[in-house]
Each structure stands twice: as structure tokens, then as C-alpha cells.
Amino acid sequence: MLLGIGLRHAVTGLSPLLSDVRDALGMGTAGATLIGMLPTLCFGAAGFLAPVVVRKIGAEQTALLAVALAAAGTLARPFVGSVPVFIALSVVALVGMGMGNVVGAPLVKKYFPDRQASMVTVFALLMQAGATLPAMTAIPVANALGWQASLASWGVLSLVAVVPWAIQLLKMRSAQPGEAQAGAAAAAPAAQKLGLAQLVTSPVALGTALFYAMASLNIYAMLAWLPTILQQHLGLDRNAVGVAFSVYTFMTLPMAFVTPLIANKLKNPMPLAALLAAAGPLGYLGMIFGVGPAWLMTLVAGLAGGAFPLAIAMFNLRTRTTMGSASIAGFAMGIGYLAGTLGPLLGGWLYAVSGSWTTPLWVYVATVVPMAIGGMMMARPGRYLEDKFGG
């Protein structure tokens, strides 16, 4: 629970305070742009790094490293006076959070094999809450205690999370080290078979990565551009834009709650994956043609927020081992978050070229095809990652 809720605060807790940070550090437009791109870049890089780290030191020690990095970067960066150091500490925090993204599902698989649905739901829901709450509290805390305290405050959660993971590691090392080594040795051959070269040949891994990538591209594009689209394309005033955008961002919470539970109940989750792939494009079509009130369009588009929790559930439902879960999670998130970096850039470039938001919206509509294909590859019943490699 502490791991899950501490995986987004370095992103959403900063956005409302970015003007304060820029004024205090003398940060220019280039620095602010880089800060905006760091989350997806760091999450993507950590996605490829985390499975390697898990193979080397284990899932528990990776979780401890993740929360320690998140705490160190988040708590230290508000109190430096240099733009490069602030950016470097942001990278430290975000890489830690990116590793935490990957290791959550394998830990659920290892420690809660009899109730994966409920625990993945808790993990995904707390990830979303950890994105929403810092954004809501950033300004009030800054008004009361200053922007530095506000920016650092959520890092305390990551610091607290260090304690239970450290205790768990100590317990593991003190209890039957011989058996632990034997188990690690037995798992090593299967783990070695699940490197990048093997994952790119697996339909399950490729489908999951494609599904996650298209979801990430769309959602990060909408987080960046949806208010502007609503204002410039649909002509909404500021208050109406705020309501519609709030509906879109709020939908991540109920979708994080229900999606893993539904996925675990279904013998065939392929229709659910296809429905989530279509949700965003249906909302965009409403915006293109001006169908219905804006809040309804964003509500429909916001249903796509269930794509991330579905993928996290699939990390476990389509693997047989903890290492398999870590491998597919890292592969999908590595590719997915790098695609998320392209989403806002693609929308901005297409708008600059065409002079209208219609063209970017049609391109985002077209992503329904690869996302649905990826979802069907990912969710196909009876297919497990390790089976292809004899793990």
C-alpha cells in the first residue's frame, strides 16, 4: 500500500508549483519543458532497468531501492538552489518510482497468490490516489507552509515505506538462507530466458507492450492538451473546461477500482481490452463532431483510464512466475512510457502543422486499431508468457 501510493507524487505534486520553482531557481522554458518530459522518460527507462535489477537482487530489495530513491529525490530537490541539481534529483525520484511501477505486480503475485484481484485493485487504486491527492493538496499546503514544504511533503510517504521493506528483507535473510539460495538458483534459468531478446518474440509480451503504449500515448496526450482542445476546438469557457477536465481525470479512480476485479472474473478478458481501447477514441469523436455536452465526451474518454489497471492485472494473469510478471511489466512499461512521451509532442506538432485540433484528434482516434490488436494479443485466454520458453 505504501509502495503504491508513493509512485506518482513527484509528478503531480510538482505541476501546480512549477511557476514557484521556476521563479525560485531562475528556470527557463527549456528547463520547464524538460521537467515536463522527465516522468515518462524516467518511467520508460526504469521499465527496462527494473527487471534486470529484480533478477540481480530480488523483488523485495528492488522495492526497497525504489522507495529509497523516491524518498531521497523528493525530499532533497526542493532545497537545492541549482536547476541542474533539481533536475538530477527529480530523475532520482522518478527512476525510483518507475522501478516501483514494475515491481508492484510481481510482489502481489508472490505474496498474495490467493487474492491477486483484490490486491492488484488496491495497488492500482492507490497509484491513482497517489497521483490525484498531491495535485489537490499542493497549493493549499504551499499557501500554509511554502512551496518547498509542499513539494517535499509527499516524500515522507516514500520514506515511511522504507521501514516495512527493510524489515521484510531482514526477516528473509535471517530465515533459512540455504533454502532461499536454493530457490533462487532454481528460478535463475527461467529468469535468464526472459530477457529483451526473448520478450520481443512473445505475442503476450508484444501485445501487452502495444496495449500499454497506445494507452500511455493517449492518456498523456489528453493530460497535456485536453483543456486546450476543449477551449480552442469546442469554444468552452474556463469554468466549463475545468469541469470537463476534472471529469476526465477523476475517472481514473473508479476505473482503477473496477477494472482488475472485472478482468479477474472474466474467462476471456479480450472484450474488456477492446472496450477500453475504443473508449478514448469514442470520446474524441464526440469532440470532433461536437456531440453532447463536453463533460459527457470527457467521461467516455476517461473510461480509457482503466487500460493501465487492466495491463497491471494482465502482468499476473498471463504469467506463471514472479520473474515472468516482472519481465513483462518492465517490457510493457518501458515501451509504454516512452510512447507516452510522444503523445503530447505528436499532438502539438500536428496542431502546429494543420492549425486545427481536428487532425490530432483523428490521429488519436486511429490508435484504437493497434491498441485493440495489442489488447487481444495480451488477453487471449490460455496463453502464458513462460510457456513459449519452457519456464
Salt bridges, closest charged atoms under 4 A:
GLU60 OE2 - LYS110 NZ 2.61
ASP114 OD2 - ARG115 NH1 2.84
ASP387 OD1 - ARG320 NE 2.72
